[in-house]
């Protein structure tokens, strides 16, 4: 792992360990997977309340302060805008201290993306769609897997694996590595607006 950015607090350390565990778990299934959502539950609480589930998840002691609990796949091919809409409808039970998302994306170097945007000459919304389409065939593209995680108290952590450097030792990690995904995930801990009746409350 190659840490990127400041670290140090206990909660950040626990979160980083959970992110690394999730990233390696997802990576064991290979590439071309749909987005996957995880709840992060304090291991001590899980051991106390549901010891059988804790055992099934491999959380048999306090060596890992946060235990990831898979919530299933999200719809395949979901772009960031629709992903934000889907996550904003989620309400976590109080026992959940955080959540994480693993998603695959095609990214371009900033200079290459800026060049495509200029060539497209379209409004921002339309340009984003066109850039995403062009990026799929651009030789400068990189296929990556990003894991973003947030805690209720605001701590964030992320990991990025490049398909061209598909090794545990080459995974980048850091507190500010995937800020956009972390921001989207933080929406799941915002209070629901009055009158919203279609929110999905996750059961963990």
C-alpha positions as CSV (number, residue, x, y, z in Angstrom):
1,X,0.0,0.0,0.0
2,X,1.1,3.6,-0.7
3,X,-0.4,6.0,1.8
4,X,-1.5,9.4,0.4
5,X,-2.4,12.2,2.7
6,X,-2.5,12.7,6.4
7,X,-3.5,10.0,8.8
8,X,-3.4,9.4,12.5
9,X,-6.6,9.5,14.4
10,X,-7.9,6.2,15.8
11,X,-11.1,6.4,13.8
12,X,-9.1,7.1,10.6
13,X,-6.9,4.1,11.3
14,X,-9.9,1.8,11.9
15,X,-11.5,3.2,8.7
16,X,-8.3,2.7,6.7
17,X,-8.1,-1.0,7.8
18,X,-11.7,-1.5,6.8
19,X,-11.1,0.0,3.4
20,X,-8.1,-2.2,2.8
21,X,-10.1,-5.3,3.8
22,X,-12.9,-4.4,1.5
23,X,-10.6,-3.5,-1.4
24,X,-8.8,-6.9,-1.2
25,X,-12.1,-8.7,-0.8
26,X,-13.6,-7.1,-3.9
27,X,-10.4,-7.5,-5.9
28,X,-10.4,-11.3,-5.2
29,X,-13.5,-11.5,-7.4
30,X,-11.6,-10.0,-10.4
31,X,-12.6,-7.1,-12.6
32,X,-15.8,-6.0,-14.4
33,X,-17.9,-6.1,-11.2
34,X,-20.9,-3.9,-10.4
35,X,-20.7,-1.3,-7.6
36,X,-20.9,-2.8,-4.2
37,X,-22.1,-1.2,-1.0
38,X,-21.0,-2.0,2.6
39,X,-22.1,-1.0,6.0
40,X,-19.4,-0.5,8.6
41,X,-20.4,-1.7,12.1
42,X,-18.3,-1.5,15.3
43,X,-17.0,-5.0,15.8
44,X,-17.5,-4.8,19.6
45,X,-21.2,-4.1,19.1
46,X,-21.6,-6.8,16.5
47,X,-19.9,-9.4,18.8
48,X,-22.3,-8.4,21.6
49,X,-25.5,-8.2,19.7
50,X,-25.1,-10.8,17.0
51,X,-22.2,-13.2,17.7
52,X,-23.3,-15.7,15.1
53,X,-23.3,-13.0,12.3
54,X,-19.9,-11.8,13.6
55,X,-18.5,-15.3,13.3
56,X,-19.9,-15.6,9.8
57,X,-18.2,-12.4,8.8
58,X,-14.9,-13.4,10.4
59,X,-15.1,-10.8,13.2
60,X,-14.2,-13.1,16.0
61,X,-12.2,-10.6,18.0
62,X,-11.4,-6.9,18.2
63,X,-8.3,-6.9,15.9
64,X,-10.5,-5.1,13.3
65,X,-12.5,-2.3,15.1
66,X,-14.9,-1.9,12.2
67,X,-16.6,-4.9,10.4
68,X,-17.7,-4.5,6.8
69,X,-21.2,-6.0,6.1
70,X,-22.0,-6.4,2.4
71,X,-25.3,-4.8,1.3
72,X,-25.3,-6.3,-2.2
73,X,-24.6,-4.9,-5.7
74,X,-25.9,-1.7,-7.1
75,X,-27.2,-1.5,-10.6
76,X,-24.5,-2.2,-13.2
77,X,-23.3,0.8,-15.3
78,X,-24.6,3.4,-12.9
79,X,-22.9,6.7,-13.5
80,X,-22.0,9.2,-10.7
81,X,-25.1,11.3,-11.0
82,X,-27.5,8.4,-10.7
83,X,-25.3,6.8,-8.1
84,X,-25.7,9.9,-5.9
85,X,-29.5,9.7,-6.4
86,X,-29.6,6.1,-5.3
87,X,-27.4,6.6,-2.3
88,X,-29.3,9.6,-1.2
89,X,-32.4,7.5,-0.6
90,X,-30.6,5.2,1.9
91,X,-31.0,5.6,5.6
92,X,-28.7,3.6,7.9
93,X,-29.8,2.3,11.3
94,X,-28.1,3.8,14.3
95,X,-25.8,0.9,14.8
96,X,-24.0,1.6,11.5
97,X,-21.0,3.8,12.1
98,X,-20.0,4.2,8.5
99,X,-20.3,2.9,5.0
100,X,-18.1,2.1,2.0
101,X,-18.6,1.8,-1.7
102,X,-16.5,-0.1,-4.3
103,X,-16.9,0.9,-7.9
104,X,-15.0,0.6,-11.1
105,X,-14.4,3.6,-13.4
106,X,-12.6,4.6,-16.5
107,X,-10.5,7.8,-15.8
108,X,-8.3,10.0,-17.9
109,X,-5.4,12.2,-17.0
110,X,-6.6,15.7,-16.2
111,X,-5.0,17.2,-19.3
112,X,-6.6,14.6,-21.6
113,X,-10.0,15.2,-20.1
114,X,-9.7,18.9,-20.5
115,X,-8.7,18.4,-24.1
116,X,-11.8,16.2,-24.8
117,X,-14.0,18.8,-23.1
118,X,-12.7,21.5,-25.3
119,X,-13.1,19.4,-28.4
120,X,-16.7,18.5,-27.5
121,X,-17.7,22.2,-27.2
122,X,-21.0,21.2,-25.4
123,X,-22.7,22.4,-22.3
124,X,-21.3,20.9,-19.0
125,X,-24.0,18.2,-18.6
126,X,-23.8,17.1,-22.2
127,X,-20.0,17.4,-22.2
128,X,-19.7,15.0,-19.2
129,X,-21.7,12.4,-21.1
130,X,-19.7,12.8,-24.3
131,X,-16.4,12.7,-22.4
132,X,-17.5,9.5,-20.6
133,X,-18.3,8.0,-24.0
134,X,-15.0,9.0,-25.6
135,X,-12.9,8.0,-22.6
136,X,-13.9,4.3,-23.2
137,X,-11.8,4.2,-26.3
138,X,-9.1,6.8,-25.5
139,X,-5.7,5.2,-25.4
140,X,-4.8,7.4,-22.4
141,X,-7.5,5.9,-20.2
142,X,-7.0,4.0,-17.0
143,X,-9.4,1.4,-15.6
144,X,-9.5,1.7,-11.9
145,X,-11.3,0.3,-8.9
146,X,-12.1,2.9,-6.2
147,X,-13.2,2.1,-2.7
148,X,-14.5,5.1,-0.7
149,X,-15.6,5.0,2.9
150,X,-17.0,7.5,5.4
151,X,-17.9,7.5,9.1
152,X,-20.8,9.4,10.7
153,X,-18.4,11.7,12.4
154,X,-17.0,12.8,9.1
155,X,-13.8,10.8,8.7
156,X,-13.1,9.6,5.2
157,X,-10.7,7.2,3.5
158,X,-10.2,5.8,0.1
159,X,-8.2,3.3,-2.0
160,X,-7.5,3.1,-5.8
161,X,-6.3,0.1,-7.7
162,X,-5.3,0.4,-11.4
163,X,-6.1,-2.5,-13.7
164,X,-2.7,-2.2,-15.3
165,X,-1.0,-2.5,-11.9
166,X,-3.2,-5.1,-10.3
167,X,-1.1,-5.9,-7.2
168,X,-1.9,-5.3,-3.5
169,X,1.4,-3.5,-3.2
170,X,0.5,-1.0,-5.9
171,X,-2.9,0.1,-4.4
172,X,-3.0,3.8,-3.5
173,X,-4.7,4.8,-0.2
174,X,-5.4,8.1,1.5
175,X,-7.8,10.4,3.2
176,X,-8.3,12.7,0.2
177,X,-7.9,10.2,-2.6
178,X,-11.5,9.8,-3.7
179,X,-13.2,13.0,-2.4
180,X,-16.2,13.0,-4.8
181,X,-17.2,9.4,-3.9
182,X,-16.8,10.2,-0.2
183,X,-19.0,13.2,-0.6
184,X,-21.7,11.1,-2.3
185,X,-21.5,8.5,0.5
186,X,-21.8,11.1,3.2
187,X,-25.3,11.8,1.9
188,X,-26.5,8.5,3.3
189,X,-25.9,9.9,6.8
190,X,-27.8,13.1,6.3
191,X,-31.2,13.4,8.0
192,X,-34.1,12.5,5.6
193,X,-36.2,15.4,4.5
194,X,-39.8,15.5,5.9
195,X,-42.2,13.8,3.6
196,X,-39.8,11.5,1.8
197,X,-41.5,8.2,1.9
198,X,-39.4,6.2,-0.5
199,X,-36.1,6.1,1.5
200,X,-34.6,2.7,1.8
201,X,-33.6,1.8,5.3
202,X,-30.8,-0.7,5.3
203,X,-31.0,-3.6,7.7
204,X,-27.7,-4.7,9.2
